Each structure stands twice: as structure tokens, then as C-alpha cells.
Amino acid sequence: MDFMEIAGYLGSALGGGGLATLFNWRYNKKKHAADVKSDEIDNMRKAMEDFYKPLVDQQNKRIHQLEDEVSTLRKQLTSERDEHQRQIKSLQQQIVEITRVLGIRANNQIRDEKTGRYVKKNED
């Protein structure tokens, strides 16, 4: 083996390894950049969860309280409405009864005036 042959083997070994290293370096650089971006996204997600999760939980709790309050108020309103409807019906029945009684008296008075049995009271 002469010097040139050894130098050729050495050059091809370094050259082949150098090309592979160059390709691996470029691939690893892209992979590392993707890993860094993924880590940044994970960190942002964790920071958002740490900041917004308590706010969201607090809002959900408040929404639940308001829903319970609305439900209670609706039940109360329905109960009061039913009571008012009952009172209105009772008043309507009383009005009908009063009107009926007054109608009978008015008919009797008209009949008495026509027959002459009606005696007008003297006004002082």
C-alpha cells in the first residue's frame, strides 16, 4: 500500500462520514427546532391553564349559582302567579254575585215602579 492509496481510503472515509454528518446535522437542526417549538407550545399551554383555569372554574361556579337562583325565582314567581290567579278568580266570582244581586234588585225596582208599588223615599 502506498501513501496515495492510504490517503484515498482516509479521504473517502472522512468524506463519506463528513457528508453523513452534514446531513445528520441538518436533520437534527430541524428536529431540534421542532422540539423547541413543541416545548414553547407546551409551556404556553401550561401557563394559560395555570392562569385561566381558576378563572374558568370561578365563572362556572358563579354560573351554577345564578342558574340555581333563577330556578328558585321562577318557582317563586310561578307560585305567586298561581296565588294571584286564584285571588282574581275569587274576585270575579264576587263581582258576578254582586252584579246578580244588584240586577235582581234593579229588576224588582223597575217592576215596582211600573206596578206602582214603588214608594220613593223623601229626601231631607
C-alpha positions, 0 to 999 in steps of 0.5 A: 500500500502506498501513501496515495492509496492510504490517503484515498481510503482516509479521504473517502472515509472522512468524506463519506462520514463528513457528508453523513454528518452534514446531513445528520446535522441538518436533520437534527437542526430541524428536529431540534427546532421542532422540539423547541417549538413543541416545548414553547407550545407546551409551556404556553399551554401550561401557563394559560391553564395555570392562569385561566383555569381558576378563572374558568372554574370561578365563572362556572361556579358563579354560573351554577349559582345564578342558574340555581337562583333563577330556578328558585325565582321562577318557582317563586314567581310561578307560585305567586302567579298561581296565588294571584290567579286564584285571588282574581278568580275569587274576585270575579266570582264576587263581582258576578254575585254582586252584579246578580244581586244588584240586577235582581234588585234593579229588576224588582225596582223597575217592576215596582215602579211600573206596578206602582208599588214603588214608594220613593223615599223623601229626601231631607 
